[in-house]
């Protein structure tokens, strides 16, 4: 929610999730309606629908194996938030022509690249 408040996204945002219980709840759908976000879900038993987030989670688990040992939720949150910041601002990605996600977003916003759907995971504005 803090990301939505700090970013004030344009209308017409589509938020894709898996078919997990939180994303099928009335509360979630009300939140999406309040924020003018169209919820989207993967198809039943189709893992390819979630390839982007699965890839991100795979990188997170590989690059931060210590998460399995963390016993306090606050420490886990800190590690994940720091990784999201790194992932968005510093991690070069081959799929983005060896640029960071932040550089790609700036190029899209400036019109240097066509508008594309990007998965941006952050609690801070880019």
C-alpha positions as CSV (number, residue, x, y, z in Angstrom):
1,X,0.0,0.0,0.0
2,X,2.8,2.4,0.8
3,X,4.1,2.0,-2.8
4,X,0.8,3.0,-4.1
5,X,0.6,6.1,-1.9
6,X,4.2,7.3,-2.6
7,X,4.1,6.6,-6.4
8,X,0.5,7.7,-7.3
9,X,0.4,5.4,-10.3
10,X,-1.4,6.1,-13.5
11,X,-4.9,4.7,-14.1
12,X,-5.1,1.4,-16.0
13,X,-2.5,-0.5,-13.9
14,X,-2.9,-4.2,-14.1
15,X,-1.5,-6.1,-11.0
16,X,-0.9,-9.8,-11.8
17,X,-0.7,-12.4,-9.0
18,X,-0.9,-16.1,-8.5
19,X,-4.2,-17.7,-7.3
20,X,-3.2,-17.5,-3.7
21,X,-5.9,-17.0,-1.1
22,X,-5.0,-13.3,-0.3
23,X,-5.5,-12.3,-3.9
24,X,-8.9,-13.9,-4.1
25,X,-10.2,-12.2,-1.0
26,X,-12.9,-9.6,-0.9
27,X,-10.6,-7.2,1.0
28,X,-8.0,-7.5,-1.8
29,X,-10.6,-6.8,-4.5
30,X,-11.9,-3.8,-2.6
31,X,-8.3,-2.4,-2.3
32,X,-7.7,-2.9,-6.0
33,X,-11.0,-1.1,-6.7
34,X,-10.1,1.8,-4.4
35,X,-6.8,2.2,-6.1
36,X,-8.2,1.8,-9.6
37,X,-6.1,-1.2,-10.2
38,X,-7.3,-4.1,-12.3
39,X,-6.4,-7.4,-10.6
40,X,-5.2,-10.2,-12.8
41,X,-4.6,-13.9,-11.9
42,X,-2.7,-16.7,-13.4
43,X,-4.6,-19.5,-15.0
44,X,-5.1,-22.6,-12.9
45,X,-2.1,-24.9,-13.0
46,X,-0.1,-22.7,-15.4
47,X,3.2,-21.8,-13.8
48,X,4.4,-19.8,-16.9
49,X,1.9,-17.0,-16.0
50,X,4.1,-16.1,-13.1
51,X,7.5,-16.4,-14.7
52,X,8.6,-12.9,-13.8
53,X,8.0,-13.2,-10.1
54,X,9.2,-16.8,-10.0
55,X,12.5,-15.6,-11.6
56,X,12.8,-12.7,-9.0
57,X,12.2,-15.1,-6.1
58,X,14.7,-17.6,-7.5
59,X,17.4,-14.8,-7.6
60,X,16.4,-13.7,-4.1
61,X,16.7,-17.3,-2.7
62,X,20.0,-17.9,-4.5
63,X,21.6,-14.7,-3.6
64,X,20.4,-14.6,0.0
65,X,20.5,-18.2,1.3
66,X,20.6,-16.8,4.8
67,X,16.9,-16.1,4.6
68,X,16.2,-19.7,5.3
69,X,17.9,-19.3,8.7
70,X,16.2,-16.0,9.7
71,X,14.0,-16.3,12.8
72,X,12.7,-12.7,13.1
73,X,10.3,-11.3,10.5
74,X,11.7,-7.8,10.8
75,X,15.2,-9.1,9.8
76,X,13.7,-11.0,6.8
77,X,11.8,-7.9,5.8
78,X,15.0,-5.8,6.0
79,X,16.9,-8.3,3.8
80,X,14.1,-8.5,1.3
81,X,13.7,-4.7,1.1
82,X,17.4,-4.2,0.6
83,X,17.4,-6.9,-2.1
84,X,14.5,-5.3,-3.9
85,X,16.3,-1.9,-3.8
86,X,19.4,-3.6,-5.2
87,X,17.4,-5.5,-7.8
88,X,15.7,-2.4,-9.1
89,X,18.6,0.1,-8.9
90,X,21.9,-1.8,-9.3
91,X,21.4,-5.3,-10.7
92,X,22.1,-5.4,-14.4
93,X,19.7,-7.8,-16.3
94,X,20.3,-9.4,-19.6
95,X,16.7,-9.3,-20.5
96,X,16.9,-5.5,-20.3
97,X,19.8,-5.3,-22.6
98,X,22.3,-5.3,-19.7
99,X,20.7,-2.3,-18.0
100,X,19.2,-1.9,-14.5
101,X,15.5,-1.8,-14.1
102,X,15.7,1.8,-13.0
103,X,17.5,2.8,-16.2
104,X,14.9,1.0,-18.3
105,X,12.0,2.7,-16.5
106,X,13.7,6.1,-17.1
107,X,14.2,5.3,-20.8
108,X,10.5,4.2,-21.1
109,X,9.3,7.4,-19.3
110,X,11.4,9.7,-21.5
111,X,10.2,8.1,-24.7
112,X,13.5,6.5,-25.6
113,X,11.9,3.0,-25.4
114,X,8.4,1.8,-26.2
115,X,6.1,1.5,-23.3
116,X,6.3,-2.0,-21.9
117,X,5.0,-3.9,-18.9
118,X,7.6,-4.0,-16.2
119,X,7.5,-5.8,-12.9
120,X,8.7,-3.3,-10.3
121,X,8.9,-4.6,-6.8
122,X,9.6,-1.8,-4.3
123,X,8.3,0.1,-1.3
124,X,10.1,3.2,-2.5
125,X,9.4,5.3,-5.6
126,X,11.8,4.7,-8.5
